[in-house]
Amino acid sequence: MVISGHFHLPLLETTEDKTLLSLGDWLTHFTYGEWRDGAFSLKSYQDSGA
């Protein structure tokens, strides 16, 4: 698993045994990562109605 916070583009790629999560640019994409039930997801504050 690799988590990057300075890549500027939100990205979540998962293969059978590897995960790459780029948190994106907070000022443009409003994205963040979430770990829940053993898996990562890429979320956006815009999606949550905030």
Gaussian input, Z-matrix of N, CA and C with variables (Angstrom, degrees):
# hf/3-21g

backbone

0 1
 N
 C     1     B1
 C     2     B2     1     A1
 N     3     B3     2     A2     1     D1
 C     4     B4     3     A3     2     D2
 C     5     B5     4     A4     3     D3
 N     6     B6     5     A5     4     D4
 C     7     B7     6     A6     5     D5
 C     8     B8     7     A7     6     D6
 N     9     B9     8     A8     7     D7
 C    10    B10     9     A9     8     D8
 C    11    B11    10    A10     9     D9
 N    12    B12    11    A11    10    D10
 C    13    B13    12    A12    11    D11
 C    14    B14    13    A13    12    D12
 N    15    B15    14    A14    13    D13
 C    16    B16    15    A15    14    D14
 C    17    B17    16    A16    15    D15
 N    18    B18    17    A17    16    D16
 C    19    B19    18    A18    17    D17
 C    20    B20    19    A19    18    D18
 N    21    B21    20    A20    19    D19
 C    22    B22    21    A21    20    D20
 C    23    B23    22    A22    21    D21
 N    24    B24    23    A23    22    D22
 C    25    B25    24    A24    23    D23
 C    26    B26    25    A25    24    D24
 N    27    B27    26    A26    25    D25
 C    28    B28    27    A27    26    D26
 C    29    B29    28    A28    27    D27
 N    30    B30    29    A29    28    D28
 C    31    B31    30    A30    29    D29
 C    32    B32    31    A31    30    D30
 N    33    B33    32    A32    31    D31
 C    34    B34    33    A33    32    D32
 C    35    B35    34    A34    33    D33
 N    36    B36    35    A35    34    D34
 C    37    B37    36    A36    35    D35
 C    38    B38    37    A37    36    D36
 N    39    B39    38    A38    37    D37
 C    40    B40    39    A39    38    D38
 C    41    B41    40    A40    39    D39
 N    42    B42    41    A41    40    D40
 C    43    B43    42    A42    41    D41
 C    44    B44    43    A43    42    D42
 N    45    B45    44    A44    43    D43
 C    46    B46    45    A45    44    D44
 C    47    B47    46    A46    45    D45
 N    48    B48    47    A47    46    D46
 C    49    B49    48    A48    47    D47
 C    50    B50    49    A49    48    D48
 N    51    B51    50    A50    49    D49
 C    52    B52    51    A51    50    D50
 C    53    B53    52    A52    51    D51
 N    54    B54    53    A53    52    D52
 C    55    B55    54    A54    53    D53
 C    56    B56    55    A55    54    D54
 N    57    B57    56    A56    55    D55
 C    58    B58    57    A57    56    D56
 C    59    B59    58    A58    57    D57
 N    60    B60    59    A59    58    D58
 C    61    B61    60    A60    59    D59
 C    62    B62    61    A61    60    D60
 N    63    B63    62    A62    61    D61
 C    64    B64    63    A63    62    D62
 C    65    B65    64    A64    63    D63
 N    66    B66    65    A65    64    D64
 C    67    B67    66    A66    65    D65
 C    68    B68    67    A67    66    D66
 N    69    B69    68    A68    67    D67
 C    70    B70    69    A69    68    D68
 C    71    B71    70    A70    69    D69
 N    72    B72    71    A71    70    D70
 C    73    B73    72    A72    71    D71
 C    74    B74    73    A73    72    D72
 N    75    B75    74    A74    73    D73
 C    76    B76    75    A75    74    D74
 C    77    B77    76    A76    75    D75
 N    78    B78    77    A77    76    D76
 C    79    B79    78    A78    77    D77
 C    80    B80    79    A79    78    D78
 N    81    B81    80    A80    79    D79
 C    82    B82    81    A81    80    D80
 C    83    B83    82    A82    81    D81
 N    84    B84    83    A83    82    D82
 C    85    B85    84    A84    83    D83
 C    86    B86    85    A85    84    D84
 N    87    B87    86    A86    85    D85
 C    88    B88    87    A87    86    D86
 C    89    B89    88    A88    87    D87
 N    90    B90    89    A89    88    D88
 C    91    B91    90    A90    89    D89
 C    92    B92    91    A91    90    D90
 N    93    B93    92    A92    91    D91
 C    94    B94    93    A93    92    D92
 C    95    B95    94    A94    93    D93
 N    96    B96    95    A95    94    D94
 C    97    B97    96    A96    95    D95
 C    98    B98    97    A97    96    D96
 N    99    B99    98    A98    97    D97
 C   100   B100    99    A99    98    D98
 C   101   B101   100   A100    99    D99
 N   102   B102   101   A101   100   D100
 C   103   B103   102   A102   101   D101
 C   104   B104   103   A103   102   D102
 N   105   B105   104   A104   103   D103
 C   106   B106   105   A105   104   D104
 C   107   B107   106   A106   105   D105
 N   108   B108   107   A107   106   D106
 C   109   B109   108   A108   107   D107
 C   110   B110   109   A109   108   D108
 N   111   B111   110   A110   109   D109
 C   112   B112   111   A111   110   D110
 C   113   B113   112   A112   111   D111
 N   114   B114   113   A113   112   D112
 C   115   B115   114   A114   113   D113
 C   116   B116   115   A115   114   D114
 N   117   B117   116   A116   115   D115
 C   118   B118   117   A117   116   D116
 C   119   B119   118   A118   117   D117
 N   120   B120   119   A119   118   D118
 C   121   B121   120   A120   119   D119
 C   122   B122   121   A121   120   D120
 N   123   B123   122   A122   121   D121
 C   124   B124   123   A123   122   D122
 C   125   B125   124   A124   123   D123
 N   126   B126   125   A125   124   D124
 C   127   B127   126   A126   125   D125
 C   128   B128   127   A127   126   D126
 N   129   B129   128   A128   127   D127
 C   130   B130   129   A129   128   D128
 C   131   B131   130   A130   129   D129
 N   132   B132   131   A131   130   D130
 C   133   B133   132   A132   131   D131
 C   134   B134   133   A133   132   D132
 N   135   B135   134   A134   133   D133
 C   136   B136   135   A135   134   D134
 C   137   B137   136   A136   135   D135
 N   138   B138   137   A137   136   D136
 C   139   B139   138   A138   137   D137
 C   140   B140   139   A139   138   D138
 N   141   B141   140   A140   139   D139
 C   142   B142   141   A141   140   D140
 C   143   B143   142   A142   141   D141
 N   144   B144   143   A143   142   D142
 C   145   B145   144   A144   143   D143
 C   146   B146   145   A145   144   D144
 N   147   B147   146   A146   145   D145
 C   148   B148   147   A147   146   D146
 C   149   B149   148   A148   147   D147

   B1=1.4291
   B2=1.5277
   B3=1.3382
   B4=1.4571
   B5=1.5214
   B6=1.3419
   B7=1.4637
   B8=1.5204
   B9=1.3281
   B10=1.4578
   B11=1.5178
   B12=1.3279
   B13=1.4507
   B14=1.5151
   B15=1.3345
   B16=1.4597
   B17=1.5322
   B18=1.2902
   B19=1.4615
   B20=1.5217
   B21=1.3320
   B22=1.4658
   B23=1.5229
   B24=1.3111
   B25=1.4607
   B26=1.5205
   B27=1.3348
   B28=1.4574
   B29=1.5244
   B30=1.3258
   B31=1.4585
   B32=1.5171
   B33=1.3211
   B34=1.4600
   B35=1.5148
   B36=1.3331
   B37=1.4688
   B38=1.5143
   B39=1.3130
   B40=1.4525
   B41=1.5194
   B42=1.3324
   B43=1.4579
   B44=1.5296
   B45=1.3062
   B46=1.4634
   B47=1.5273
   B48=1.3398
   B49=1.4616
   B50=1.5291
   B51=1.3393
   B52=1.4609
   B53=1.5206
   B54=1.3297
   B55=1.4615
   B56=1.5199
   B57=1.3222
   B58=1.4603
   B59=1.5161
   B60=1.3262
   B61=1.4610
   B62=1.5201
   B63=1.3103
   B64=1.4653
   B65=1.5186
   B66=1.3196
   B67=1.4589
   B68=1.5152
   B69=1.3102
   B70=1.4580
   B71=1.5211
   B72=1.3030
   B73=1.4588
   B74=1.5236
   B75=1.3098
   B76=1.4513
   B77=1.5317
   B78=1.3175
   B79=1.4656
   B80=1.5245
   B81=1.3234
   B82=1.4596
   B83=1.5311
   B84=1.3283
   B85=1.4664
   B86=1.5294
   B87=1.3260
   B88=1.4732
   B89=1.5300
   B90=1.3212
   B91=1.4569
   B92=1.5275
   B93=1.3270
   B94=1.4567
   B95=1.5169
   B96=1.3259
   B97=1.4509
   B98=1.5089
   B99=1.3158
   B100=1.4570
   B101=1.5229
   B102=1.3366
   B103=1.4577
   B104=1.5237
   B105=1.3226
   B106=1.4608
   B107=1.5272
   B108=1.3029
   B109=1.4721
   B110=1.5229
   B111=1.3442
   B112=1.4555
   B113=1.5147
   B114=1.3368
   B115=1.4700
   B116=1.5305
   B117=1.3230
   B118=1.4512
   B119=1.5224
   B120=1.3335
   B121=1.4555
   B122=1.5253
   B123=1.3093
   B124=1.4582
   B125=1.5176
   B126=1.3160
   B127=1.4592
   B128=1.5254
   B129=1.3236
   B130=1.4615
   B131=1.5228
   B132=1.3155
   B133=1.4524
   B134=1.5182
   B135=1.3081
   B136=1.4585
   B137=1.5285
   B138=1.3335
   B139=1.4666
   B140=1.5204
   B141=1.3522
   B142=1.4495
   B143=1.5203
   B144=1.3388
   B145=1.4488
   B146=1.5093
   B147=1.3138
   B148=1.4750
   B149=1.5082
   A1=107.46
   A2=115.50
   A3=122.18
   A4=106.93
   A5=116.48
   A6=121.70
   A7=106.94
   A8=116.05
   A9=121.57
   A10=109.18
   A11=116.40
   A12=120.30
   A13=113.07
   A14=118.78
   A15=120.13
   A16=110.38
   A17=117.31
   A18=123.22
   A19=111.01
   A20=117.36
   A21=126.99
   A22=115.42
   A23=119.15
   A24=121.08
   A25=108.78
   A26=118.58
   A27=119.59
   A28=110.37
   A29=115.29
   A30=119.88
   A31=109.15
   A32=116.89
   A33=122.46
   A34=107.39
   A35=115.89
   A36=121.67
   A37=108.28
   A38=115.89
   A39=121.05
   A40=109.29
   A41=115.75
   A42=122.30
   A43=106.54
   A44=116.69
   A45=120.17
   A46=112.46
   A47=117.57
   A48=119.47
   A49=114.18
   A50=118.19
   A51=120.64
   A52=110.92
   A53=115.49
   A54=121.05
   A55=108.78
   A56=116.60
   A57=123.44
   A58=107.35
   A59=117.34
   A60=122.68
   A61=108.53
   A62=116.77
   A63=122.86
   A64=107.16
   A65=116.48
   A66=121.23
   A67=113.68
   A68=118.60
   A69=121.17
   A70=113.12
   A71=115.83
   A72=124.07
   A73=108.35
   A74=116.86
   A75=121.99
   A76=112.18
   A77=118.22
   A78=121.73
   A79=112.82
   A80=117.97
   A81=121.75
   A82=112.44
   A83=116.41
   A84=121.15
   A85=114.25
   A86=118.19
   A87=123.07
   A88=111.81
   A89=117.08
   A90=121.52
   A91=111.87
   A92=114.20
   A93=122.18
   A94=108.42
   A95=116.69
   A96=121.52
   A97=111.14
   A98=115.14
   A99=120.72
   A100=109.42
   A101=116.41
   A102=123.15
   A103=106.79
   A104=116.80
   A105=120.34
   A106=108.67
   A107=115.99
   A108=122.56
   A109=112.28
   A110=116.51
   A111=120.96
   A112=115.77
   A113=117.85
   A114=120.07
   A115=110.37
   A116=115.08
   A117=121.42
   A118=110.67
   A119=115.72
   A120=120.99
   A121=107.55
   A122=115.28
   A123=122.37
   A124=106.94
   A125=116.84
   A126=122.89
   A127=110.37
   A128=115.47
   A129=121.62
   A130=108.71
   A131=117.16
   A132=120.18
   A133=111.48
   A134=118.68
   A135=122.04
   A136=110.47
   A137=117.01
   A138=122.25
   A139=111.99
   A140=117.11
   A141=120.55
   A142=112.90
   A143=117.57
   A144=120.44
   A145=114.49
   A146=118.13
   A147=121.78
   A148=111.26
   D1=133.95
   D2=174.87
   D3=-126.96
   D4=129.98
   D5=175.29
   D6=-119.76
   D7=126.22
   D8=-179.37
   D9=-119.66
   D10=136.65
   D11=179.35
   D12=-115.01
   D13=6.47
   D14=-177.89
   D15=-134.38
   D16=44.76
   D17=-177.04
   D18=-107.30
   D19=-18.13
   D20=175.39
   D21=73.96
   D22=-17.04
   D23=177.45
   D24=-115.49
   D25=127.41
   D26=177.19
   D27=-69.07
   D28=134.40
   D29=-176.08
   D30=-155.76
   D31=134.98
   D32=171.84
   D33=-134.46
   D34=114.04
   D35=177.54
   D36=-123.50
   D37=131.12
   D38=-179.47
   D39=-131.17
   D40=132.72
   D41=171.43
   D42=-113.09
   D43=-169.62
   D44=-178.71
   D45=-57.13
   D46=-38.08
   D47=-173.95
   D48=-132.01
   D49=9.38
   D50=-177.64
   D51=-136.89
   D52=147.29
   D53=176.42
   D54=-134.40
   D55=133.46
   D56=173.51
   D57=-118.72
   D58=120.25
   D59=179.74
   D60=-123.70
   D61=118.75
   D62=173.11
   D63=-109.62
   D64=123.51
   D65=-173.49
   D66=-73.88
   D67=-14.28
   D68=176.62
   D69=83.00
   D70=-170.77
   D71=-178.32
   D72=-100.96
   D73=115.67
   D74=-175.57
   D75=-60.42
   D76=-34.73
   D77=-175.60
   D78=-75.52
   D79=-22.77
   D80=-177.14
   D81=-107.63
   D82=-44.73
   D83=-171.05
   D84=-102.86
   D85=-20.94
   D86=-179.72
   D87=56.83
   D88=37.66
   D89=-174.70
   D90=-100.55
   D91=156.27
   D92=176.99
   D93=-152.96
   D94=160.45
   D95=177.96
   D96=-98.80
   D97=150.64
   D98=177.99
   D99=-135.48
   D100=134.59
   D101=174.92
   D102=-107.22
   D103=117.39
   D104=-178.49
   D105=-147.49
   D106=133.09
   D107=177.30
   D108=53.57
   D109=38.06
   D110=174.97
   D111=81.05
   D112=14.10
   D113=-179.16
   D114=-143.54
   D115=148.57
   D116=174.98
   D117=-87.69
   D118=149.95
   D119=169.37
   D120=-140.14
   D121=157.41
   D122=178.24
   D123=-106.37
   D124=119.84
   D125=-175.12
   D126=-116.26
   D127=162.88
   D128=176.33
   D129=-131.94
   D130=136.95
   D131=175.46
   D132=-62.96
   D133=-26.80
   D134=176.53
   D135=-65.33
   D136=-34.25
   D137=178.57
   D138=-66.61
   D139=-31.40
   D140=-174.28
   D141=-87.49
   D142=3.27
   D143=177.82
   D144=83.71
   D145=6.66
   D146=-179.93
   D147=-78.36

